[in-house]
Amino acid sequence: MDRQAAVIKSEMTQTRADLDYKLSQLEARAREMTPRRYVQRHMPEYFWEGTIGSALLAIGGWMAWRHYRPA
C-alpha cells in the first residue's frame, strides 16, 4: 500500500510541476500581449520611418482620390 501511495504522490508532484510550468508560460505570454509590448514590436523603430510611411500613405490616398470617379 505504501508503494501505491508513493506512486500517487509522485504523480501528483509531477502534475503540479507541469501545471506550474504551464501557468508560468501563460503568464509570460500574457505579459508579451500587453498593448505596450505589441506596439513596441510592430511600430517602426525610427521616427523618420513612421513619418515617411505616413507621408507616402497620404500621397497615395490623395492620388487615389483624384482618380475616383463617382458613378
C-alpha positions in Angstrom: 0.0 0.0 0.0 2.9 2.3 0.7 4.2 1.8 -2.8 0.9 2.8 -4.4 0.8 5.9 -2.1 4.3 6.9 -3.2 3.4 6.4 -6.9 0.3 8.6 -6.5 2.2 11.2 -4.6 4.9 11.2 -7.2 2.3 11.6 -10.0 0.7 14.5 -8.1 4.0 16.2 -7.6 4.8 15.8 -11.4 1.4 17.1 -12.3 1.7 20.1 -10.0 5.1 20.9 -11.5 3.7 20.6 -15.1 0.8 22.9 -14.2 3.1 25.4 -12.6 5.3 25.4 -15.7 2.3 25.9 -18.0 1.0 28.6 -15.8 4.3 30.5 -15.9 4.4 30.1 -19.7 0.8 31.6 -20.0 1.8 34.4 -17.7 4.8 35.2 -19.8 2.7 35.1 -22.9 0.1 37.4 -21.3 2.9 39.9 -20.5 4.0 39.8 -24.1 0.5 40.5 -25.3 0.0 43.8 -23.4 -0.7 46.8 -25.7 2.6 48.5 -24.9 4.6 45.4 -25.9 2.5 44.9 -29.0 3.2 48.5 -30.1 6.9 48.2 -29.4 7.1 45.0 -31.6 5.1 46.4 -34.5 5.8 50.1 -34.7 8.7 51.4 -36.7 11.9 51.8 -34.6 12.8 55.1 -36.1 10.7 58.3 -36.1 11.6 59.0 -39.7 10.3 55.6 -40.9 6.9 56.4 -39.4 6.9 59.9 -40.8 7.9 58.8 -44.3 5.3 56.0 -44.2 2.6 58.4 -43.2 3.6 60.9 -45.9 3.5 58.1 -48.6 0.1 56.9 -47.4 -1.3 60.4 -47.6 0.1 61.0 -51.1 -1.2 57.6 -52.2 -4.6 58.4 -50.8 -4.7 61.8 -52.4 -3.7 60.2 -55.8 -6.4 57.6 -55.5 -9.0 60.2 -54.5 -8.1 62.3 -57.6 -8.7 59.3 -59.9 -12.0 58.3 -58.2 -15.0 58.9 -60.5 -18.4 58.8 -59.0 -20.9 56.6 -60.9 
